[in-house]
Amino acid sequence: MSPLKITIGFATGAALLCGLALSGPAGAQSPSAAKPKLYNTTKQKLLEGKQVFSFTQSKADPAAYCEAAKHYDYTWFEMQHSTLEFKDVEAMIAACPKVAATPMIRLPDAQEWHIQHATDIGALGVIIPTVDDVDRAREGVKWAKYPPFGRRSAGSGQAMSIWGGFGPYRQTINDNMLVAIMIETPTGVANAFDIASVPGVDVVLIGNNDLSSFSGFKQSDDKYEQLMQKVHDDVLKAGKIFGQANAALYAKGHRLSGDAKFFQNGPSNDGWLPPARNGQRVNPNAPPPGETP
């Protein structure tokens, strides 16, 4: 596996302006770059070379969210393919702040107002879908990070009350914010190295079902495997974290599983299973309804 490198945020001061990054084997840091553990526990686990899994929250249900969030690495709040609104996600984050699962939101795009809302309500990560080029990746980073690294505006919101008040939050959130970019088209695959090389991008993951849809190749097709291989190679070459949306197929037993660290859905940390629906137990590794390969 290639060395792990994740660009650091605001607190590195003048060194940040030169693009200082963590590098070395998974979990290793140079003495000069050593930092306290992050309160974004998912990003910390990724720095340590661990796989991380989520559950997908697509409904406004604080009680169900708070129960599930005890058992996973992070929450994938689904705002691309659901009717969730920011006020719904805000209420769920407020219902059980600092629960085990890091709150992350898959947004429909990389617009400033969407990312500003996501960060202000307390999300510690944004997932940007269908990224075809460096411009969209740069937009995702730009609005997720405070200056001097990005152009996030200093607004009010519950994020500061959850993560430490304006001063501590402002000084630490750039390090703790996790920016995940999804490659889901052949165009994105062609540009994967340039996308992954954007400073501030932490994770590049394949949107497996959409990549199949956009390419026209089934996930069992050798041509699909070649697309995945290229993204894998380019992401690791750029020193970033490689992920796959489909944990059921790619978290274990696949030739790329050893390097894949970031997944949508997957097993809980303690064996907990979601409640049965309509008398049937939910498969925790399966994609959400409507996204079945």
Summary of the structure (lengths in Angstrom):
residues: 293
radius of gyration: 17.8
end to end distance: 27.6
largest distance: 57.6
contacts: 986
relative contact order: 0.14
helix: 39%
strand: 16%
